[in-house]
Every structure is written in structure tokens, then in C-alpha cells.
Amino acid sequence: MKNICPTRLRRCQLAIPGSSVSMMAKGSQLDVDYIFFDLEDAVAPSEKKASRSKVVEALNTLNFGRTTRSVRINDPASPYCYGDIIELVTDAGDNLDVIMVPKVLDAADVLFVDKLLSQLELDLGLDRKIGIECLIEDVEAMSNIDSIAASTSRLEALILGVGDFSASQGIPMESIEGTIDYPGDIWHYHRNQLVIACKTHGLTPVDGPFVDFNQPDLYRIECRRAMQLGLAGKWAIHPSQIEHAQDIFSPSKEAVTAAREMKITYDEALAQGIGAVQYKGKLIDAASIRMVQNIIDQADLIGM
């Protein structure tokens, strides 16, 4: 069964360390679809608990405009996970859209977070339901991806975390930096699996980080590879990557115009009892319109 998730743009998800007050403040001024404050990898163990209050302050005092507000908590097997959730939701639940859960291994990990969120929302009387996103960054998680995707109606998206996944699978670092020649896209299988699980269950598939932000051309290549397989966006680990991701994961004005024209042409044909019709020398039918509708829906969400 497919989830009915809130409609959110995720062309770019910008990572910001939850320990940096100044970087979080700068992030609120950026034109980006989605920001997540990171309490996991970007924060040293000695600073994890102290960083929670910094993130709470940022969520409660900064104006993020249209940007989705998220926090990557520590993983369910860590000693920080439950405390992250309790403090964030108790002190900033009204200003938190999504919780991002790293290193999920199976559906039980997701259900733990879901159950704790449900208890907190009920106890605190929160009106809005906080969403969950999960990082797929272990071979065990990939083998369980379908059950993870089906775990809870609160789940909104799955993200391919290539760093930890590389360690799990034994992939060398040079491969994820794009400096080893490989005959094709090294992440083709993983991205495909993620997209299929997400589309089956009504979730949004998102591509993870590209670590060298000084190589925008390689970053754009990875964005295109992900986009062509159906992923909706990609992480940015530096503000310089935002424009590239949001450009590539947006349809062109020409594509949007053509999509709307095709839809009108097809609807007119249907009204005449015709199931397929030509548009500028191409045959369009029901399958064509399904693809066209994806472009129209995305354009409407972006405001094109």
C-alpha cells in the first residue's frame, strides 16, 4: 500500500552541522528546498548532547521560509537516539517537519522512532505529524529495503548514504569520489533498488552526498545519473552545490510547456473517444501522459 505523504520539494537537501550556531543561521538565509541540522556524523561525541539545545534554538528562532526543516538524529543503536528525539520534539516539535534516521537496518528501527514520535505528539498535544526519512547506508538495510519502505505511514523518503554504504560493501573511497574509472555508474544498482522501493510505497527517493564540493562538474554528473533513474534530489554538503542540484532536478521551461500542451491534446482526444493522438510528430497515449503528469506535478510544486 502506498503512503499518502506531505508534498515536499527535495531537489536539494543541505546538510548543516548541529553544533554550529553561525552555520545554522546562515542556512536560514539560503534559497534551498530542504535543510537538515546534523547531530550525527558532523558532531563529535563530546558535543552531541550540548548540540541538541543549539538545534532547538535554531528551529524556534530562525525563519526558514519555504524550506523544509529537518534534523538528522543519531542512529537507533546509539545511546543518543532516544534523547535526541525526546528533546527535539518536546522543545521544538511545532517547528520540526521531519526527523532523519541514519543507519537504519530493518523495519524495527523505523518503528522504534515512529512509536516514540507518536507518544510524544500525543503527550504534547502537537497538531502536526512529524515525518520520518531513513538513510539506507548498509548492505543489510539494502537487503531489507522493501520492508523498511513499508514500515510506517509516517515515512516520507529514503536516502542512499553512499559513504557508510561504501564501507559496508567494501567499496574504496576513490570510487565514491569519482576518481576510479568504472564502466558505468557504480551506484546504478543501489539507486535503482531505492527508487523501486520508494515508488512501490509512495515515498520520495533521494541521493546522498558527493564529498568533493570543489568539483561541481562531477557533482552535476552524479545529479544527472540520479535524476535519470527517478530520484527526486540530492544532498548538498556545501551551499555551492545547492544551485546545481535544484537546477538538474527541475524540469526545463520547455519541458513543462510541452507537457502541458500534450496533456491538453490528449484530454481533447479522449473527449472525442480517441485513445492515442499525435503531438508534434510523436504518438502520445496513456503511458505518455503518465510520464508527462510527473513533469506537470513537479512544475506545480516548484511554482513553474
C-alpha positions in Angstrom: 0.0 0.0 0.0 1.3 3.4 -0.9 1.8 6.2 1.7 0.0 9.5 1.3 2.9 11.7 2.3 3.0 15.5 2.6 4.2 17.1 -0.7 7.7 18.5 -0.2 10.4 19.5 -2.6 13.6 17.6 -2.1 15.6 18.7 -5.1 18.4 19.6 -2.7 18.8 18.6 0.9 21.5 20.8 2.6 23.5 19.4 5.5 24.5 21.8 8.3 26.3 20.8 11.5 24.0 21.0 14.5 27.0 22.2 16.6 27.5 25.4 14.6 25.2 28.3 15.5 26.6 30.5 12.8 26.2 28.0 10.0 22.6 27.2 11.0 21.8 31.0 11.0 23.4 31.3 7.5 21.4 28.3 6.3 18.1 30.0 7.1 19.0 32.7 4.6 19.5 30.3 1.7 17.0 29.5 -1.1 17.0 25.7 -0.7 14.2 23.2 -0.6 15.3 21.4 2.5 17.8 21.8 5.3 18.8 19.3 7.9 20.8 20.0 11.0 23.1 17.1 11.7 23.5 15.7 15.1 25.2 12.5 13.9 28.5 12.5 11.8 29.1 16.2 11.9 29.1 16.4 15.7 31.8 14.9 18.0 30.5 12.6 20.7 31.5 15.1 23.4 29.3 17.7 21.8 26.2 15.6 20.9 24.0 16.4 23.9 25.0 20.0 24.0 24.2 20.4 20.3 20.6 19.4 20.8 19.8 22.8 22.5 21.6 24.7 19.7 19.4 22.9 17.1 16.3 23.6 19.2 17.2 27.3 19.4 17.7 27.5 15.6 14.4 25.8 14.9 12.5 28.0 17.2 14.1 31.4 16.4 15.1 31.3 12.7 12.8 32.0 9.8 13.3 29.3 7.1 10.5 30.5 4.8 9.5 27.7 2.4 12.4 25.5 3.4 11.6 22.1 5.0 13.2 21.8 8.4 14.8 18.5 9.5 17.3 17.1 11.9 19.4 14.0 11.4 19.4 12.3 14.8 21.9 9.7 15.9 21.2 6.1 14.8 18.8 3.8 16.7 21.7 1.6 18.0 23.5 4.6 19.6 23.0 5.9 23.2 21.9 9.3 21.8 18.9 8.4 19.6 16.1 8.4 22.1 17.4 11.6 23.8 17.7 13.4 20.5 14.0 12.6 19.7 12.7 13.5 23.1 14.5 16.8 23.4 13.9 17.9 19.8 10.2 17.1 19.8 9.5 18.4 23.3 11.2 21.7 22.9 10.8 22.4 19.1 8.1 20.0 17.8 6.0 22.7 16.3 8.9 23.9 14.2 10.2 20.5 13.1 8.9 19.0 9.9 11.0 15.8 9.5 13.3 13.6 11.5 16.1 11.9 9.5 17.1 8.5 10.9 20.6 7.2 9.9 21.9 3.7 9.7 18.5 2.0 9.7 18.9 -1.7 9.3 15.4 -3.0 9.3 11.8 -2.0 9.8 12.1 -2.4 13.6 14.5 0.6 13.7 11.9 2.7 11.9 9.0 1.5 14.1 11.0 2.4 17.2 11.3 6.1 16.1 7.7 6.1 14.9 6.3 4.8 18.2 8.3 7.3 20.2 7.2 10.2 18.0 3.5 9.1 18.3 3.8 9.0 22.1 5.4 12.5 22.2 2.9 14.0 19.8 0.0 12.7 21.9 1.5 13.7 25.2 2.5 17.2 24.0 -0.7 17.8 22.0 1.1 18.5 18.8 -1.2 19.3 15.9 1.3 18.4 13.1 2.6 14.9 12.4 6.4 14.9 12.2 7.7 12.9 9.2 10.5 10.3 9.1 13.2 9.9 6.5 15.6 6.9 6.6 19.2 6.6 5.3 20.0 3.4 3.5 23.7 3.0 4.2 24.4 -0.6 4.9 24.1 -3.8 2.9 21.7 -5.2 5.5 19.5 -2.2 5.0 19.5 -2.7 1.2 18.5 -6.3 1.6 15.6 -5.2 3.8 14.7 -2.1 1.8 11.2 -3.2 0.9 10.1 -3.9 4.5 11.7 -0.6 5.6 9.8 1.3 2.9 6.6 -0.4 4.1 7.2 0.0 7.8 5.0 3.1 8.7 2.7 5.7 7.1 4.9 8.3 8.8 7.8 7.5 6.5 8.3 10.0 3.7 11.6 9.3 1.9 14.6 7.0 1.7 18.1 8.3 1.1 21.1 6.5 -0.3 24.0 7.2 2.0 27.0 6.3 -0.1 29.7 6.9 2.5 28.8 4.3 5.0 27.4 2.1 2.3 30.8 2.0 0.7 32.4 0.9 4.0 29.7 -1.7 4.4 30.2 -3.2 0.9 34.0 -2.7 0.8 34.0 -0.1 -1.9 37.2 2.0 -2.0 36.9 5.7 -1.2 38.3 6.7 -4.6 35.2 5.2 -6.2 32.8 7.5 -4.5 35.0 10.5 -5.3 34.7 9.6 -8.9 38.5 9.2 -9.4 38.4 5.4 -10.3 37.4 4.5 -13.8 34.3 2.3 -13.7 32.4 1.2 -16.8 29.2 2.9 -15.9 27.5 4.3 -12.8 28.9 2.5 -9.7 25.6 3.3 -7.9 23.3 2.3 -10.6 22.0 -0.9 -8.8 21.7 0.8 -5.5 19.8 3.8 -6.8 17.5 1.6 -8.8 16.7 -0.5 -5.8 16.0 2.6 -3.7 13.7 4.1 -6.4 11.7 0.9 -6.9 11.1 0.5 -3.1 10.1 4.2 -2.8 7.8 4.2 -5.8 6.2 1.0 -4.7 5.3 2.5 -1.3 4.7 6.2 -2.2 7.9 7.5 -0.9 10.4 10.0 -2.3 13.9 8.7 -3.3 16.8 11.0 -2.6 20.5 10.6 -3.5 23.1 11.1 -0.8 26.3 13.3 -0.7 29.1 14.0 -3.2 32.0 14.7 -0.9 34.2 17.0 -3.0 32.4 20.2 -3.3 35.3 21.7 -5.3 34.3 19.6 -8.3 31.0 20.9 -9.4 31.2 19.2 -12.8 31.4 15.8 -11.2 28.6 16.7 -8.8 26.4 17.6 -11.7 27.1 14.3 -13.4 26.1 12.4 -10.2 22.9 14.6 -10.0 22.0 13.7 -13.6 22.7 10.0 -13.1 20.4 10.0 -10.1 17.7 12.1 -11.8 17.6 9.8 -14.9 16.8 6.8 -12.6 13.9 8.7 -11.0 15.4 10.1 -7.8 13.9 13.4 -6.8 17.0 15.2 -5.4 20.5 15.0 -3.9 22.3 16.1 -0.8 24.5 19.2 -0.7 27.3 19.3 1.9 28.2 22.9 0.9 26.0 25.8 -0.2 27.8 25.9 -3.6 26.1 22.7 -4.5 22.5 23.9 -4.0 22.1 25.7 -7.3 23.4 22.7 -9.3 21.1 20.2 -7.6 18.0 22.4 -7.8 18.7 23.1 -11.5 19.2 19.5 -12.6 16.3 18.1 -10.6 13.9 20.8 -12.1 12.3 20.4 -15.5 13.1 22.9 -18.1 10.6 25.6 -19.0 10.4 24.0 -22.5 9.7 20.6 -21.0 6.9 22.0 -18.8 5.3 23.8 -21.7 5.4 20.7 -23.9 4.0 18.6 -21.0 1.0 20.8 -20.5 0.3 21.0 -24.2 0.5 17.2 -24.5 -1.9 16.8 -21.6 -4.4 19.2 -23.2 -4.1 17.5 -26.6 -4.6 14.1 -25.1 -7.6 15.2 -23.0 -9.2 16.6 -26.1 -8.6 13.3 -27.9 -10.2 11.4 -25.1 -13.2 13.6 -25.2 -13.6 12.5 -28.8 -13.2 8.8 -27.9 -9.7 8.6 -29.2 -7.1 6.8 -27.1 -3.9 7.9 -28.8 -3.1 11.1 -30.7 -0.1 12.8 -32.4 1.7 15.7 -30.8 4.3 17.4 -33.0 5.1 14.2 -34.9 5.1 11.9 -31.8 2.4 9.5 -30.8 1.1 10.0 -27.2 -1.1 7.7 -25.3 -2.0 6.9 -21.6 1.6 5.8 -20.8 3.0 9.0 -22.3 0.6 11.1 -20.2 1.7 9.3 -17.0 5.2 10.5 -17.7 4.0 13.9 -18.7 2.0 14.2 -15.5 5.1 13.7 -13.4 6.6 16.8 -15.1 3.4 18.8 -14.5 3.1 17.8 -10.9 6.8 18.8 -10.2 6.4 22.1 -12.0 3.3 22.9 -10.0 5.2 22.1 -6.8 8.1 24.3 -7.8 5.8 27.1 -9.0 6.8 27.0 -12.7 
